[in-house]
Amino acid sequence: MKKLEGEDILRKWRKLRPRRRFPIVAILDDIRSAYNVGSMFRTSACAYIEELALCGITPHPPHPKLEKTALYTVNLVPWKYFTSAKEAILYYKQKKYKIGILEITDISVPVEELSENLFPLAFVVGNEVEGVKDELFPYADVIFEIPLYGEKESLNVAVAYGITLFFLIKKVVNL
């Protein structure tokens, strides 16, 4: 056993990388913490998704706190800025994306149970305190959640984002 580092790790993962980015867009709605957004950039770079949609007050490059946790990935992930998540949703709907919302509701389905026919998918991740705005739910084709088993009712937004993203990629890879 040899622990891989640097270029050896990249060579290993490049063998698995698809020719085109995964058909997933993340719509980040009013994320307050630049550190969370930086972490989401880094996760997005590792996941090889199409792009990030940064909305409202969500910090966007150039931003020193974002870049600290992004670790040089802001140039590896395509991104767009929108004044609101609604504007982003309408933009991606026009481009024929299905719209998903990551939120715990009385009708949300576990992310691992999503159908493979939801792609291309643009999914909304809400604010750290308020979650996804109620006004966005009518635009959703699907609302999904990450099942939680402990005594806390929510995950950190960047952690929830990472878990969700890799469940979605698993669905795309299985197509």
N, C-alpha and C positions, 0 to 999 in steps of 0.2 A: 504494500500500500504506500502510495506517495501522495501527499497533499499537493494539489495543484495551486499555482499562483499566476497572477498576471496574464500574460499572453497564452499560457497553457490552458487557462480557464476559458478564455475567449475562443481559442481554437476548438475546444470541446463543444461549446454552445453554438458556434457558427455552423456546425454540421447539422444542427436541428432547426436552424432558422429558416422560415419559409422565404420564398422569393419575394413575396409581398407582405406588407404588414398585416397583422390580424385585423379583421373588419370590426374594430371596436373603437369608439370614441367615448371619452369620459368628460362629462359636463360637470365642472366643479362650480357649485353655486354658492357664492358669498362665503367661501372658506376664509376664516379670519387669520389663521396662523400661517405665516410665511414658511415656518419650519415644516408644517404639515404639507404644504404645497410642494416644497422642495423634496420631501420624502416621496410624494406622489409622482413627481418628475422622475426620480430615480427608479421607482417601481415600474413606471411606464416604459422607461428605456430598457429595462430588463425584460419586460413583457412584449415589446415590439408591437405596440398598438398603433393605430392610424394617427390619432392625435388627441390632444387635450384641448378642451374648450374652457377657458378661464373667464368666469362671469362675475359681474358686479364688483364687490370689494375684494375679490380673490387676488392676492398679490401675484404679479407676473414679472418676468424678466424685463430689464435687469433689476435685481433686488438682492442685496447682500445676504440677508437672512435665508431667503429661498435658496440661493446658490450654495450656501453653507451645507445644507442637508441634501441638496440635489447632487453634490459631488461631481460637477462637470457634465451633467446630463442635459442641461437646458438646451444645448445645441444638438442633442441626439433625438429629441422628441419634437415632432411638429406640434405647434400650438397656435390657437387663435384667441383673441380677446373679444368678448361680447359684453354689452352693457347690462344684459340680464340673461338669466337662464332661459326665460321664455323666448327671447330672440335666438338663442342658440338652438333650442328645441325646434323652432320653426325652420331654421336654416337646415338642420339635419333631416327633418321630415321631408322637406323639399328635395333633398338628395336621396330620398327613399330609404332612410334608416328607420328601423323600429326604435321606439323610445322606451327605455326602461327606467325605473326609479328604484333606488336602493333605500328602502325605508321599512320599518316594522309597522304593519297595519293589520286590521282584522281580515284582510283578503290577500296579504302578501304571501308568496310562495317561497320555499327555500331555494336559494340560488342554485344548489346542486340539482334541483328538479326542473330547471328551465329547459324549454324545448330547443332543439338545434335549429329550428326554422326562424329564430329571432334575429338572424344576422343578415346584413350588417346592423349593428346595435349601437345606439348612443344612449348611455345611461347617466342619470343625474345622481350626484353625490351632494348631500346638503350640508349646510352650516353646522359647525361643531355643537352649537347650543340648541338651535331651533329645528335642525333637520331640513328636510325638503319642504319648500313652501306649499301650502294647500292649493294655491292657484295653478300649480304645475301638474297635479294629479290627473286632470281631465285629458291631458296630452299623452298619457302613458299607454303603451300597448301591454305592458306588464309591470307589476310592482313585486319586487323580490326582497328577501331578507337573508341575513346570515343567522342560522339558529344559534341561540346562546343557551348554555346549560348551567351557568353559575349564578351567583347572587348579584351581579351587576347587570343593568338593563341595556348597556351600550358599550361599544368599543371605541377607541380613538379613531377618528375619521380616516387617518392615513393607514391604519392597520386594517380597518374594514375595507378600504379601497383595495389594498393588496390582496386580501383574501378573495374578494369578489372578482378581481381581475383574473386571477389564476383559475378560479372555477369557470369563468367565461371562456378563457382560452382552452381549457379542457374540452368544452363543448365544441368549439370551432375545430380543434384538432381531430375530433371524432367524426366530423362531417364526411 
